[in-house]
Amino acid sequence: MRKKIVAGNWKMNKTPKEAVALAEMLKPKVATDNSQVIFCVPYVDLIPVAEVLKGTNILLGAENLHFEDKGAYTGEISAPMLKEIGVKCVVIGHSERREYFAETDETVNKKVVKALEYGLLPIMCCGESLAEREDGITIEKIRIQIKKGMKGLSKDDAKKVVVAYEPIWAIGTGRVATTEQAQEVCHAIRVVLGELFGEDTAQEISILYGGSVSAANAAELFKMEDIDGGLVGGASLKEDFEVIAKA
Ligand code: 13P
């Protein structure tokens, strides 16, 4: 049985005080044993939110990390820093990082390797742009992102990665992929994972859908065979996240 996961990606929202208030509000609502709930929050919110989540089974996640342990990388945060403050998981290669911060499949790969080295659960993102979808190259694009992002991983390491499929045209737009579109790509991801790591391993890897997931559409999406949960932006900042986590 693959793990069902619902991760909130707070992006660049919530000051530390606001983050504590949001985590306190959501904590009792999203407590569930049926799925793994994760809050991925801005760096400065990690320490105060870690306090709020103590004693719960909600995992704390960061939204990025650097692929070196330490050094002259002004403004960056490393895996050992995250580890020490109780972070359990990290979003890697979000399309916003690829678009605005020059993240590439190569840096994504280095970050996935580094996260695994420190026992952090990587949520590795992939997804096509609207132009790529219209050109009919969605699956090719996704296959390349998976192959490059997970390059060099052993089967055992691959099992510790969570893949998130986030079509760029559906992020923050209110335009959600249809359940069929989302399932088609998540299935294609499982096929390429099978080619890379074997069918048994591919069956163990959780694949999430992200892009305008809401209280209204979560249950339908999560019913699809190859969709094991969601990576949620806007709706993770409000009470709707309860409905999504329960879905
Ligand atoms: P929205 O849910 O706001 O569309 O964002 C999706 C996302 O980018 C999650 O990482």
Residues whose N, C-alpha, C, O or C-beta is under 5 A from the ligand:
A	BS01	13P	N9 A170 I171 G172 T173 G210 G211 S212 V213 L231 V232 G233 G234 A235
